[in-house]
Amino acid sequence: MVDREAAAFRGLAPDDRILERGQPGYPRLLAATGDAPPLLFVRGNADVPNLPAIAIVGSRAASSEGRARAHRLAYLLAKRGFAVASGLARGIDTSAHLGALDAGRTTFAVIGTPLTRCYPSENAELQRRIAHAGAVVSQFAPDSKTKPYCFPLRNATMSGLTLATVVIEAADRSGSLIQAQKALEQGRKLFIPRSVMENRSVSWPRAAVSHGAHVFSSVDELIETMDPSD
């Protein structure tokens, strides 16, 4: 068993970092939540998960309008000095990461697999770009198997690492709504674009607002809603 685990950890890159809860370098915001995993594995700049960050998430099967909205919001938030976090999934996540990269600023991916894997495989090059420009963060050891429950755990961690979550576009059963719920539970801001609020084909936005989510129409409105201390 020890030999197998040692071999799995040898799969990490030489510059990968392991951050332990309770030790220097572990992200402060995440450490203050009940969802903080004991270890974080980081590829790239291990200081990035401590930056003021906003998560942008949403549907994997996003509309072209949703993808464009995610890209633009990430671009503008990055230009305003926020790190942009997302989950490296297809659709909204990919567009959010690309928006921050196109702004020449920082993004980090919080993934549901070990650092040694990429899901989806089509985003392998994007994962490398993010590690170079920011960081890729996983709570899963290199030898762990990826199970469906890993992704909700990832969403709780991503919310814990960030000041706020924006759900750009999502169906009523979207996995991104797990993160929306976690954001509210963790005392983080949750933002919903006004265009989504006006979409009567989904019911979750009105339920989220009744529990404290904020509706916004522009990046200025979003930033103004953030606490001054943020």
TIDO-298394 format. One line per 4 residues: number of its first residue (from 1); their letters; for each residue x, z, y of N, C-alpha, C, O. Coordinates in pm, 1 decimal, decimal comma. Atoms other than C-alpha are relative to their C-alpha. Layout:
REM residues N
NUM) A) X/Z/Y/X/Z/Y/X/Z/Y/X/Z/Y ~ ...
//
This chain:
REM residues 230
1) MVDR) 83,9/0,0/-120,3/0,0/0,0/0,0/87,5/0,0/125,3/62,9/-76,2/218,8 ~ -87,6/-6,4/-116,5/277,7/92,8/243,1/70,3/-133,2/21,1/82,7/-179,2/134,6 ~ -68,0/129,2/-10,6/462,5/-232,8/166,0/-94,1/-106,3/54,9/-53,8/-188,9/136,7 ~ 96,5/100,3/-47,1/145,8/-437,5/223,0/-25,4/17,3/148,5/-27,8/-80,5/223,2
5) EAAA) 26,1/-24,7/-141,0/75,0/-269,6/556,4/120,9/-37,3/85,1/106,2/-93,8/193,4 ~ -120,3/34,9/-74,7/436,2/-309,9/666,6/12,2/-150,4/14,6/51,4/-200,1/120,2 ~ -6,9/146,1/-5,5/421,4/-680,0/579,6/-99,7/-54,8/100,4/-69,7/-150,2/172,2 ~ 102,0/45,9/-95,0/99,4/-720,3/780,6/46,0/22,4/142,9/26,7/-64,3/228,1
9) FRGL) -45,4/-28,1/-135,0/251,5/-554,9/1086,6/117,6/-87,9/38,5/140,8/-112,2/156,9 ~ -107,5/93,5/-31,6/551,5/-784,5/1057,3/-54,9/-132,8/48,3/19,8/-214,5/102,0 ~ 61,8/121,5/-51,5/304,2/-1062,0/1138,7/-16,6/0,8/150,8/-44,1/-103,2/210,5 ~ 5,7/-6,6/-145,6/298,3/-938,2/1497,6/122,9/-67,2/59,8/229,9/-68,7/-0,9
13) APDD) -113,3/59,5/-71,5/517,7/-1120,7/1749,1/90,8/111,4/52,7/44,8/223,8/73,4 ~ -93,2/-104,6/-45,1/829,0/-934,5/1868,6/-41,6/68,7/128,9/-12,8/186,8/148,3 ~ 38,3/-58,6/-128,9/681,3/-880,1/2215,1/-139,6/62,1/-0,5/-182,1/117,0/101,1 ~ 131,9/-62,7/6,0/338,0/-762,7/2097,1/13,9/151,1/17,6/110,4/211,7/-29,0
17) RILE) -2,5/-144,4/-25,0/257,0/-407,8/2207,3/-113,9/68,5/-74,9/-220,6/10,1/-94,0 ~ 103,5/-84,8/58,8/62,5/-133,0/2032,3/-19,2/118,3/93,2/72,8/197,2/115,0 ~ 32,5/-108,4/-92,5/-110,4/105,5/2273,1/-84,1/103,2/-72,5/-186,2/70,2/-132,8 ~ 67,7/-108,1/70,6/-219,2/441,3/2136,0/-80,7/84,4/97,7/-31,7/125,0/203,1
21) RGQP) 86,6/-83,2/-84,2/-511,1/634,3/2280,3/65,6/136,5/23,1/113,9/200,6/-70,3 ~ -61,1/-127,1/-34,7/-384,0/940,2/2463,4/145,2/-10,8/41,3/206,0/87,3/83,9 ~ -139,8/20,9/-36,2/-42,7/786,8/2528,0/9,1/-84,4/127,0/-85,1/-156,9/158,9 ~ -16,3/82,4/-120,4/94,7/627,9/2848,8/-17,6/-148,1/-32,4/26,2/-196,5/-136,8
25) GYPR) 21,7/143,1/17,4/-9,3/266,7/2890,7/-136,1/-35,5/-54,7/-182,5/-148,1/-36,6 ~ 134,8/27,5/50,9/-345,8/298,2/2717,8/-94,8/-11,7/119,3/-90,8/72,6/208,9 ~ 84,5/22,9/-118,8/-610,3/160,8/2959,0/-85,2/121,1/37,2/-156,6/176,7/-46,3 ~ 65,5/-122,1/-46,2/-752,2/443,0/3167,5/-152,3/-7,5/-7,9/-217,1/86,9/-53,1
29) LLAA) 145,6/12,3/2,4/-1106,8/311,7/3200,9/-54,1/10,8/-141,5/-151,8/81,3/-166,5 ~ 45,0/-2,0/138,9/-1142,4/255,0/2829,3/13,9/139,4/-59,6/-73,9/184,8/-133,0 ~ -25,1/-132,3/56,4/-994,0/594,2/2744,4/-109,2/99,2/38,0/-132,0/197,0/-33,2 ~ 103,1/-92,9/-48,3/-1274,2/761,3/2943,0/-134,6/-21,2/-68,6/-229,2/52,4/-40,8
33) TGDA) 126,2/27,9/68,7/-1545,9/614,0/2717,2/1,9/56,2/-141,9/107,6/88,8/-195,8 ~ 9,7/-41,5/139,4/-1670,2/722,3/2377,8/26,3/-112,9/-97,2/23,1/-92,7/-218,5 ~ -23,6/117,0/84,7/-1594,3/373,1/2248,2/147,2/-37,7/-8,5/180,4/-143,3/-62,2 ~ -142,1/34,1/-2,9/-1216,1/385,5/2294,6/59,0/1,2/-141,2/58,3/105,7/-206,3
37) PPLL) -61,3/1,7/133,2/-1045,3/272,3/1971,7/134,5/72,5/1,6/197,2/82,8/107,0 ~ -126,3/-74,7/2,4/-740,0/469,2/1857,8/121,0/-85,0/35,3/217,9/-34,0/91,4 ~ -112,2/89,6/-27,4/-511,1/165,9/1888,4/-49,9/-128,5/63,5/-158,6/-176,7/31,6 ~ 20,4/134,9/-52,3/-501,4/-152,5/2094,1/127,3/-80,1/-26,6/238,3/-32,2/-3,6
41) FVRG) -111,3/91,8/22,4/-280,7/-445,4/1997,0/-6,4/-104,8/110,7/-109,1/-170,2/128,6 ~ 0,5/86,1/-118,4/-178,9/-652,3/2299,8/110,4/-104,1/-10,0/226,8/-71,9/-33,7 ~ -96,5/110,6/-9,1/-11,1/-992,2/2317,5/-2,8/-50,9/144,3/-108,6/-86,6/196,2 ~ -7,9/37,9/-140,7/108,8/-1083,9/2665,4/42,3/120,4/82,3/121,9/202,8/37,3
45) NADV) -35,7/-107,9/-92,0/133,4/-846,3/2959,6/-86,8/122,5/-28,3/-207,0/120,8/-1,5 ~ 76,2/-119,1/38,9/30,2/-499,3/2838,7/-54,7/76,9/119,3/-136,6/167,0/101,5 ~ 55,4/-64,2/-119,0/-36,8/-391,5/3198,4/-132,6/-62,8/42,9/-209,0/-0,9/117,0 ~ 119,1/73,7/-44,7/-316,0/-649,0/3240,6/-130,3/73,5/-30,5/-218,0/75,6/55,9
49) PNLP) 127,0/-70,2/25,0/-591,7/-444,3/3066,1/-25,5/119,8/91,0/-135,5/175,2/90,0 ~ 19,6/-107,1/-96,8/-536,9/-176,3/3332,8/-38,7/-52,2/138,1/-65,3/27,3/228,2 ~ 34,3/56,4/-130,1/-613,7/-417,2/3619,4/-150,0/11,4/26,4/-227,9/16,7/-68,7 ~ 143,4/7,7/-30,0/-949,8/-409,5/3802,3/-56,2/-131,7/-53,5/-11,8/-239,4/-13,7
53) AIAI) 46,2/119,4/71,3/-1148,3/-651,6/3588,8/-152,2/-4,1/-7,5/-219,4/99,0/-5,5 ~ 142,7/24,1/21,6/-1494,8/-800,8/3551,1/-12,8/-90,5/-122,2/55,8/-192,2/-132,9 ~ 23,9/80,1/120,0/-1619,4/-933,5/3217,8/-110,4/-101,7/26,4/-212,6/-70,6/87,7 ~ 100,7/105,9/-7,6/-1807,8/-1262,6/3204,3/-28,5/-45,2/-142,1/61,0/-93,7/-211,4
57) VGSR) 35,6/31,2/138,3/-1996,8/-1323,3/2880,0/-130,7/-77,8/-2,7/-198,5/-92,8/99,0 ~ 124,5/73,7/14,7/-2285,6/-1523,9/2743,7/-3,7/-78,3/-128,7/76,9/-56,7/-219,2 ~ 29,7/73,4/122,3/-2412,3/-1765,6/2486,1/114,5/-90,5/-43,4/182,6/-151,2/39,2 ~ -94,3/98,4/55,2/-2183,7/-1962,3/2255,4/-57,3/-141,3/13,6/16,9/-236,9/35,9
61) AASS) 66,0/131,0/-11,9/-2438,7/-2247,0/2267,4/-52,9/-16,1/142,6/-171,9/-39,2/163,6 ~ 40,3/-1,5/-140,7/-2443,0/-2249,2/2646,6/-37,0/-138,9/50,1/12,0/-239,8/-0,9 ~ 33,0/125,2/-67,4/-2599,2/-2517,2/2863,6/116,8/-43,4/86,9/205,7/36,4/116,6 ~ -105,2/48,6/-89,4/-2377,3/-2733,8/3080,1/-4,6/74,6/133,0/99,4/101,9/193,0
65) EGRA) 12,2/-75,5/-124,5/-2516,2/-2550,3/3384,0/57,9/140,0/-16,1/124,7/190,6/74,1 ~ -54,0/-133,2/24,2/-2429,5/-2214,8/3229,7/151,7/-0,8/-6,0/216,8/88,0/49,1 ~ -146,3/8,5/8,2/-2074,9/-2323,9/3148,6/60,4/-21,8/138,2/163,0/37,5/171,6 ~ -50,1/25,0/-135,6/-2028,1/-2455,9/3502,7/-10,5/125,2/85,1/78,4/153,3/165,4
69) RAHR) 18,7/-122,7/-77,6/-2165,0/-2132,4/3648,7/104,5/105,0/-38,8/156,7/175,8/47,4 ~ -101,6/-94,8/45,9/-1928,7/-1923,0/3434,8/137,5/-36,9/54,0/213,1/49,7/97,8 ~ -130,5/46,7/-49,6/-1629,1/-2134,5/3535,0/14,1/30,5/148,4/117,3/81,4/192,2 ~ -8,4/-20,8/-144,6/-1709,6/-2113,9/3905,0/8,5/147,9/34,6/88,1/187,1/120,0
73) LAYL) -3,6/-142,7/-30,0/-1779,1/-1740,4/3904,2/136,8/58,7/-35,1/192,5/136,7/42,1 ~ -131,9/-50,0/38,7/-1456,6/-1668,8/3714,4/105,5/-44,3/99,6/192,2/34,3/137,8 ~ -95,2/53,4/-98,0/-1262,7/-1890,7/3953,9/-5,0/81,0/129,2/98,8/119,8/182,7 ~ 14,9/-71,0/-127,0/-1404,1/-1713,1/4260,2/38,8/147,3/-11,8/102,7/201,8/78,1
77) LAKR) -38,0/-139,5/18,9/-1365,3/-1362,1/4119,6/151,7/14,7/-12,9/211,0/108,9/39,7 ~ -145,4/-3,1/14,4/-1007,1/-1438,8/4021,5/67,8/-16,6/135,2/165,3/52,4/164,8 ~ -56,2/19,5/-133,6/-934,2/-1565,7/4372,1/-18,1/124,0/87,5/59,6/147,1/180,1 ~ 23,3/-123,3/-76,2/-1078,5/-1238,8/4505,9/83,9/116,8/-52,3/77,0/226,9/2,3
81) GFAV) -90,7/-103,7/46,7/-825,5/-1041,2/4302,8/-41,3/74,3/-124,8/27,7/167,5/-166,2 ~ 41,7/-62,7/124,2/-1019,2/-942,6/3992,5/59,7/-73,2/-119,5/67,7/-196,0/-119,5 ~ -28,8/61,7/129,1/-889,0/-1003,5/3643,0/-134,1/-33,4/-65,0/-231,5/40,3/-49,9 ~ 122,9/42,3/67,3/-1149,9/-1189,8/3439,1/17,2/22,7/-149,5/110,6/-29,0/-210,7
85) ASGL) -2,7/-25,9/143,7/-1220,3/-1064,2/3088,2/-111,9/-77,6/-68,2/-220,1/-95,6/-12,3 ~ 104,6/58,6/82,8/-1409,1/-1245,3/2816,8/46,4/7,1/-145,2/149,7/66,9/-175,2 ~ -22,8/-20,8/141,9/-1417,4/-1279,2/2439,3/51,9/-117,0/-79,2/54,8/-110,9/-202,1 ~ -61,7/116,7/63,4/-1261,7/-1621,8/2364,2/-97,1/-80,6/-86,2/-54,4/-171,4/-157,5
89) ARGI) 96,4/75,6/79,7/-1584,3/-1746,7/2203,4/-25,8/-136,4/63,6/15,7/-162,9/176,4 ~ 44,7/128,1/-56,3/-1723,9/-2096,6/2249,1/-95,3/25,9/116,1/-145,8/137,0/132,6 ~ 102,2/-8,1/-103,4/-1945,4/-2164,9/2548,0/42,8/76,2/123,2/144,2/43,9/185,2 ~ -21,8/-73,1/-125,0/-1957,9/-1914,4/2831,8/138,8/63,5/4,3/206,8/56,0/106,7
93) DTSA) -129,9/-68,0/1,2/-1646,4/-1720,4/2724,9/113,0/-97,6/31,8/198,6/-70,3/116,0 ~ -104,6/100,4/-22,4/-1429,9/-2031,2/2711,2/2,3/-44,3/145,4/108,8/-54,6/206,2 ~ 7,3/45,1/-139,4/-1552,9/-2146,9/3051,8/50,6/106,1/96,2/115,0/73,9/196,0 ~ -46,4/-107,9/-87,1/-1484,9/-1805,2/3205,5/152,4/9,3/-1,1/214,9/20,1/104,5
97) HLGA) -146,5/-4,2/8,1/-1126,7/-1795,9/3078,4/61,6/-117,6/75,6/158,7/-100,9/149,4 ~ -54,7/119,3/-66,2/-1067,1/-2151,1/3201,3/-14,6/8,2/151,1/72,6/-39,0/224,0 ~ 17,6/-14,2/-143,9/-1208,0/-2069,5/3544,5/109,7/84,4/62,2/163,8/49,4/167,1 ~ -107,6/-85,8/-52,0/-957,5/-1787,6/3593,9/135,0/-70,3/-8,6/216,0/-62,2/83,7
101) LDAG) -126,7/73,0/14,6/-672,2/-1999,9/3459,3/11,4/-110,6/103,7/119,0/-132,2/159,5 ~ -2,9/107,0/-100,3/-768,1/-2288,0/3689,8/22,8/55,4/140,1/71,5/-15,8/228,0 ~ -26,5/-64,5/-129,1/-753,6/-2041,7/3980,1/145,5/45,3/10,2/190,4/88,2/116,5 ~ -139,0/-44,4/1,3/-396,0/-1961,7/3878,5/12,7/150,8/-2,1/113,9/205,6/41,3
105) RTTF) 1,6/-146,3/-1,6/-487,7/-1596,9/3827,5/-11,5/54,1/-142,4/6,9/-18,9/-239,8 ~ -10,2/-70,6/127,3/-519,6/-1343,5/3547,8/-132,5/5,1/-74,8/-237,9/31,5/-17,0 ~ 112,8/-21,5/89,2/-756,7/-1342,8/3254,6/50,8/68,4/-125,4/166,9/52,7/-163,1 ~ -37,1/-52,8/131,2/-757,1/-1145,1/2933,1/-117,0/-13,5/-95,9/-233,6/-2,6/-58,0
109) AVIG) 98,6/18,1/105,5/-937,2/-1201,0/2605,8/-2,9/124,0/-87,0/101,2/171,9/-131,9 ~ 19,0/-111,3/92,0/-1078,1/-914,1/2403,1/-64,6/-59,9/-124,9/-180,4/-101,6/-122,1 ~ 41,7/79,6/115,3/-1109,0/-1057,3/2054,6/-48,4/87,7/-116,0/-14,5/205,7/-125,5 ~ 55,1/-70,7/115,2/-1292,5/-959,9/1735,9/78,8/-21,6/-126,7/32,3/13,2/-235,2
113) TPLT) -89,6/21,1/112,4/-1006,1/-1059,4/1508,4/134,1/65,7/31,7/157,2/104,3/146,3 ~ -136,4/-43,6/-32,0/-647,9/-936,7/1474,9/71,0/-102,4/88,4/28,9/-217,8/96,7 ~ -79,3/90,7/-83,0/-390,4/-1087,4/1711,8/56,5/-116,8/-80,1/84,5/-223,2/-25,0 ~ -63,0/100,2/85,0/-254,8/-1283,9/1418,4/-94,2/-113,8/-36,5/-52,9/-207,9/-104,3
117) RCYP) 96,9/105,3/31,2/-572,0/-1496,5/1394,2/-65,1/-48,3/129,1/-52,5/14,3/234,4 ~ 75,0/52,1/-114,3/-781,2/-1708,6/1627,0/-138,4/-41,9/-46,3/-152,9/-116,3/-143,3 ~ 137,5/40,8/27,7/-1158,4/-1743,0/1623,0/-71,3/-24,6/132,2/-76,3/64,1/217,4 ~ -4,1/114,1/91,8/-1281,5/-2003,0/1681,2/136,8/-67,6/0,6/212,5/-55,8/96,9
121) SENA) -132,8/60,7/13,2/-981,5/-2201,8/1560,7/26,4/-103,8/108,5/141,7/-128,5/143,6 ~ -16,1/101,6/-104,4/-1044,2/-2467,8/1826,7/55,6/58,6/129,4/103,6/-15,2/215,5 ~ -50,8/-65,2/-119,9/-944,1/-2211,2/2090,0/141,3/55,4/-17,4/185,3/139,6/60,9 ~ -136,0/-50,9/23,7/-596,8/-2151,5/1947,6/91,6/-26,2/119,4/168,8/61,3/158,4
125) ELQR) -84,8/30,6/-115,6/-428,3/-2325,8/2239,8/-41,9/83,1/121,2/43,2/129,6/196,9 ~ 47,7/-84,7/-109,4/-648,8/-2139,4/2488,9/48,9/143,2/-19,9/88,5/208,3/76,8 ~ -49,6/-134,8/26,2/-552,2/-1811,8/2320,6/147,0/11,7/37,9/188,7/113,4/93,4 ~ -142,0/-1,5/-37,9/-184,9/-1900,7/2367,1/15,9/-1,3/152,1/101,3/68,8/206,2
129) RIAH) -6,4/4,8/-146,1/-244,4/-1986,1/2733,8/-34,6/135,1/61,2/30,6/179,8/155,6 ~ 41,4/-130,0/-53,2/-422,3/-1656,7/2794,5/110,6/103,5/-21,4/138,8/183,2/68,0 ~ -109,4/-94,3/26,6/-140,6/-1459,7/2630,2/116,2/-22,9/95,4/184,6/71,9/134,0 ~ -109,4/32,6/-91,8/107,6/-1639,6/2855,4/-33,0/42,1/143,4/53,5/92,6/214,9
133) AGAV) 39,3/-26,2/-139,2/-90,0/-1592,1/3179,7/-56,2/140,5/20,8/-62,5/188,1/134,1 ~ 62,2/-131,8/-10,6/-248,5/-1253,9/3104,7/23,6/79,3/-126,2/135,2/124,7/-151,8 ~ -15,2/-76,8/123,2/-315,5/-1080,4/2774,9/-113,0/-31,0/-96,7/-224,1/-65,5/-56,6 ~ 100,2/2,8/106,6/-497,8/-1101,1/2444,3/-0,9/139,6/-61,7/104,0/192,9/-97,9
137) VSQF) 14,4/-139,6/42,0/-631,6/-763,3/2329,1/-87,0/6,3/-125,5/-193,2/-55,6/-132,0 ~ 77,7/-22,8/121,7/-749,6/-658,7/1983,0/9,5/145,9/-39,7/113,1/209,4/-20,0 ~ -2,6/-135,6/53,5/-844,7/-324,0/1834,1/18,8/0,2/-150,7/14,0/105,2/-214,9 ~ -3,9/15,1/144,8/-800,4/-458,6/1482,1/143,3/-24,0/-47,9/212,6/-113,1/1,4
141) APDS) -136,0/9,2/52,4/-478,8/-412,0/1286,4/23,9/-136,2/-65,0/-70,1/-199,8/-112,5 ~ -30,9/133,7/51,5/-298,9/-726,5/1167,8/-46,2/-24,1/-143,1/-74,0/-138,2/-180,2 ~ 39,1/18,7/139,7/-393,0/-664,2/804,3/-149,8/15,6/-22,6/-195,4/6,8/-136,6 ~ 143,3/-23,6/17,7/-764,0/-602,2/870,0/-75,2/-130,6/-18,5/-33,4/-235,1/31,3
145) KTKP) 85,9/115,3/21,7/-1035,9/-841,4/758,0/-107,4/-4,8/108,4/-158,4/98,5/151,8 ~ 100,5/16,6/-105,0/-1276,5/-982,5/1013,5/-139,0/0,1/-61,6/-171,0/-84,0/-145,7 ~ 137,3/-14,7/48,5/-1634,3/-873,4/945,8/-96,0/-16,2/117,7/-54,3/-4,2/232,9 ~ 95,0/17,2/-111,0/-1953,9/-933,9/1147,4/-4,6/118,5/95,6/-25,9/99,7/215,3
149) YCFP) 8,0/-117,1/-87,8/-1946,9/-576,5/1280,5/118,2/9,5/96,5/114,5/88,1/191,2 ~ -115,8/-5,3/-89,8/-1607,5/-641,6/1443,3/-35,1/-46,4/140,9/22,6/1,4/238,6 ~ 28,5/58,4/-131,3/-1765,8/-839,6/1725,9/-80,2/93,6/90,1/-51,1/99,8/209,6 ~ 60,9/-102,8/-85,4/-2006,7/-570,0/1850,6/99,2/108,7/42,1/92,5/157,7/154,8
153) LRNA) -103,4/-96,6/-38,1/-1712,8/-326,7/1842,0/85,3/-55,7/112,4/119,6/15,5/206,7 ~ -77,2/66,7/-104,8/-1515,8/-578,7/2048,5/-73,6/3,3/132,6/-12,8/25,8/237,2 ~ 78,7/-0,2/-124,1/-1800,9/-597,8/2301,1/1,9/136,6/67,3/11,2/145,0/189,8 ~ -6,0/-134,7/-57,1/-1801,6/-220,2/2347,6/135,5/25,2/64,3/143,9/87,3/170,3
157) TMSG) -133,7/-16,4/-55,7/-1426,0/-226,9/2403,3/16,5/-80,4/127,6/73,7/-30,7/224,6 ~ -11,6/82,9/-120,0/-1447,0/-513,6/2652,7/-73,7/63,3/117,7/-22,7/64,3/229,7 ~ 72,9/-67,0/-105,9/-1712,4/-331,2/2851,6/78,5/121,0/50,6/85,9/145,5/171,0 ~ -75,9/-117,7/-38,9/-1499,7/-17,7/2848,1/123,7/-30,2/81,1/168,5/53,1/159,8
161) LTLA) -120,5/40,5/-72,2/-1199,7/-206,7/2983,2/-29,2/-49,7/141,1/63,2/-64,8/221,0 ~ 33,6/68,7/-123,9/-1388,7/-350,6/3280,2/-90,8/83,0/90,2/-158,4/175,9/46,0 ~ 85,3/-67,4/-97,8/-1564,0/-237,0/3595,1/-145,1/-43,3/-11,7/-235,9/33,2/20,7 ~ 134,8/55,5/5,8/-1865,9/-457,7/3531,7/-3,1/-113,3/-100,0/99,7/-172,1/-133,5
165) TVVI) 23,9/115,1/88,1/-2013,2/-715,6/3296,6/-103,4/-90,5/65,3/-204,1/-43,6/118,3 ~ 96,9/100,6/-44,0/-2187,5/-1036,2/3401,3/-44,9/-78,6/-122,0/37,8/-136,3/-192,6 ~ 54,3/85,0/106,6/-2416,6/-1202,7/3147,3/-51,9/-126,3/67,1/-153,9/-124,2/136,0 ~ 31,4/124,5/-69,4/-2428,8/-1562,7/3262,9/-123,7/-68,4/-56,3/-206,4/-120,4/18,6
169) EAAD) 110,0/71,2/65,5/-2674,8/-1701,8/3009,1/-7,1/50,9/-142,6/95,5/58,0/-210,3 ~ 11,1/-53,1/135,8/-2810,9/-1562,5/2683,5/-144,0/-7,1/-47,5/-237,3/9,6/31,0 ~ 131,5/-8,6/62,9/-3103,7/-1586,1/2442,8/-33,3/146,3/-24,3/52,3/233,9/-11,7 ~ 44,0/-138,6/18,1/-3306,3/-1276,2/2365,5/71,2/70,2/-114,4/74,9/193,2/-117,3
173) RSGS) -71,4/-61,8/112,4/-3106,7/-1218,8/2044,0/150,3/-24,9/7,7/220,0/-12,9/-93,1 ~ -142,5/29,8/-15,3/-2764,4/-1307,0/2182,2/85,5/124,2/-22,1/47,3/234,8/16,1 ~ -93,5/-110,1/18,6/-2468,9/-1092,4/2079,2/54,4/54,5/130,7/97,3/169,7/137,2 ~ -50,6/-47,5/-129,3/-2365,3/-1072,5/2443,4/-87,3/111,5/57,8/-42,6/186,3/144,8
177) LIQA) 86,9/-107,4/-48,1/-2663,0/-842,1/2501,6/44,7/136,0/-53,1/9,2/239,6/3,1 ~ -59,9/-125,6/46,9/-2480,4/-580,9/2292,9/93,9/53,2/107,2/97,5/173,1/134,7 ~ -89,3/-43,0/-107,3/-2221,2/-575,8/2567,6/-78,6/44,6/122,5/-40,7/141,1/188,9 ~ 83,1/-41,3/-113,3/-2491,3/-559,0/2833,7/-49,0/143,6/-18,8/-44,7/224,1/74,2
181) QKAL) 46,9/-135,3/27,8/-2633,7/-248,9/2666,3/114,2/100,8/11,1/97,1/209,2/66,8 ~ -115,0/-90,6/-5,9/-2288,1/-94,2/2630,0/42,9/24,9/144,6/78,9/137,1/180,3 ~ -37,7/-17,0/-140,4/-2211,3/-155,3/2997,2/-86,9/106,5/65,9/-36,2/192,6/137,8 ~ 89,9/-99,1/-58,9/-2518,4/44,4/3097,8/26,1/138,4/-58,5/25,0/237,5/14,6
185) EQGR) -27,2/-129,9/63,2/-2441,6/320,9/2844,6/128,4/62,3/53,4/137,6/184,2/67,6 ~ -130,2/-48,9/-45,2/-2084,2/348,4/2972,5/6,1/24,0/150,7/110,5/62,2/203,5 ~ 2,1/-20,5/-144,5/-2191,1/370,6/3336,2/66,5/-111,5/77,8/108,3/-91,1/191,8 ~ -56,8/115,7/-66,9/-2057,2/25,7/3421,3/-111,4/-79,0/68,4/-228,8/-64,3/34,4
189) KLFI) 97,3/89,9/-62,0/-2228,9/-225,9/3646,9/-32,4/-114,2/-96,8/55,3/-163,5/-167,7 ~ 43,7/117,3/74,8/-2430,5/-498,0/3473,5/-65,0/-96,2/97,9/-156,0/-58,3/171,6 ~ 49,2/100,7/-94,1/-2498,5/-819,5/3666,5/-64,9/-116,4/-74,0/-19,8/-158,5/-180,5 ~ 74,1/113,5/54,4/-2744,9/-1099,6/3598,3/-20,9/-100,9/112,2/-71,4/-62,9/217,8
193) PRSV) 26,1/99,9/-103,4/-2755,3/-1427,9/3796,1/-149,9/-14,1/26,5/-231,5/-4,0/-65,1 ~ 141,5/12,3/-36,0/-3081,4/-1477,7/3984,0/-67,0/-114,0/-77,5/-185,0/-104,8/-111,6 ~ 57,8/112,4/74,3/-3131,4/-1810,9/3804,3/-44,1/42,0/-139,9/-141,2/-11,8/-193,1 ~ 37,9/-50,3/132,1/-3142,4/-1622,8/3472,5/-125,2/87,0/11,0/-212,3/81,9/-75,9
197) MENR) 119,1/-82,2/-21,7/-3395,8/-1374,3/3610,9/-124,6/-86,7/12,7/-233,7/-46,2/-27,3 ~ 114,5/88,4/-22,6/-3618,2/-1666,8/3701,2/-35,6/-83,6/-122,1/-132,8/-159,1/-119,4 ~ 24,5/74,1/123,6/-3599,8/-1811,6/3347,5/-101,1/78,0/-84,5/-66,8/179,8/-144,5 ~ 107,3/-71,7/68,5/-3930,9/-1709,2/3190,1/2,6/-20,7/-151,2/-82,6/33,9/-221,4
201) SVSW) -8,1/19,7/144,5/-3824,8/-1826,8/2842,5/73,4/114,1/-69,4/75,9/120,9/-192,3 ~ -66,5/-117,8/57,4/-3625,2/-1505,0/2794,2/-54,1/124,7/68,3/-90,7/121,9/185,8 ~ 56,8/-123,7/-54,6/-3740,6/-1147,2/2841,8/105,4/105,7/30,7/78,0/200,9/103,8 ~ -100,2/-106,1/-13,7/-3413,6/-951,2/2830,8/40,5/28,9/145,1/68,3/144,8/176,1
205) PRAA) -45,3/-33,2/-135,3/-3322,8/-989,0/3202,9/-88,5/103,6/69,2/-37,0/192,9/136,4 ~ 88,7/-94,8/-66,5/-3630,7/-800,7/3323,6/12,8/139,7/-62,8/4,2/241,0/6,6 ~ -21,8/-129,2/64,6/-3575,8/-528,4/3065,2/130,3/62,7/48,4/137,0/183,4/71,7 ~ -129,7/-51,6/-46,2/-3212,4/-496,5/3174,8/-9,3/54,0/141,9/47,9/158,7/172,2
209) VSHG) 14,9/-45,7/-138,3/-3308,3/-467,5/3542,4/-74,7/133,6/3,6/-43,9/220,2/85,4 ~ 74,6/-126,4/2,8/-3554,9/-191,7/3454,8/89,0/116,6/-42,0/55,0/232,6/-18,5 ~ -93,8/-104,0/41,8/-3257,0/-2,0/3308,4/122,6/8,4/90,6/217,6/80,6/60,3 ~ -106,7/-17,0/-98,0/-3029,8/-50,7/3608,4/88,3/-120,0/24,7/183,2/-109,7/102,5
213) AHVF) -80,1/119,4/-25,7/-2888,0/-403,6/3596,3/-27,2/-52,5/140,8/-133,2/-27,9/198,3 ~ 8,8/55,9/-134,7/-2826,5/-584,6/3926,1/-12,0/-151,6/-7,5/53,7/-216,5/-88,8 ~ 15,8/144,9/-11,5/-2938,8/-936,0/4015,6/82,4/-47,1/119,2/84,7/18,1/223,7 ~ -82,4/50,8/-110,4/-2706,1/-1148,2/4228,9/-16,1/-150,6/11,8/-49,3/-219,8/-84,4
217) SSVD) 9,7/142,7/-28,0/-2707,2/-1490,0/4389,8/132,3/-62,5/39,2/145,4/-184,9/38,1 ~ -129,6/51,9/-43,1/-2346,0/-1522,1/4507,1/108,8/98,7/-36,8/81,7/215,6/-64,3 ~ -111,2/-89,9/30,9/-2002,8/-1381,3/4439,0/12,2/108,6/106,7/50,6/221,4/75,7 ~ -4,0/-101,7/-105,4/-2018,8/-1204,0/4776,7/-99,3/112,3/-28,1/-68,2/230,1/-10,7
221) ELIE) 102,1/-100,5/29,5/-2339,7/-1029,1/4675,6/43,6/87,4/-117,0/20,9/208,4/-116,2 ~ -48,1/-76,4/115,1/-2186,0/-925,8/4343,9/104,9/101,5/44,2/96,7/219,3/9,1 ~ -109,6/-88,1/-41,3/-1873,9/-781,5/4505,7/-51,3/111,6/90,2/-4,8/225,2/81,4 ~ 54,7/-102,6/-90,0/-2075,6/-599,6/4772,5/-74,1/108,6/-76,7/-84,2/222,1/-30,1
225) TMDP) 74,2/-97,8/81,8/-2275,6/-427,6/4497,1/93,4/93,3/-74,2/53,2/202,6/-113,9 ~ -97,3/-87,7/64,8/-1961,0/-288,2/4338,9/21,4/123,6/86,3/13,5/115,2/208,9 ~ -26,7/-120,6/-77,1/-1886,2/69,6/4440,7/124,4/-19,9/86,3/219,2/-84,1/41,0 ~ -119,4/11,1/-83,1/-1639,0/91,4/4733,5/125,1/53,5/-70,1/235,5/4,2/-47,1
229) SD) -114,6/-57,5/70,9/-1417,2/302,8/4507,4/54,1/-91,1/-106,6/167,3/-73,4/-151,5 ~ -45,9/93,6/102,4/-1397,5/18,1/4255,5/110,4/-89,6/53,7/161,4/-175,0/-18,8
//
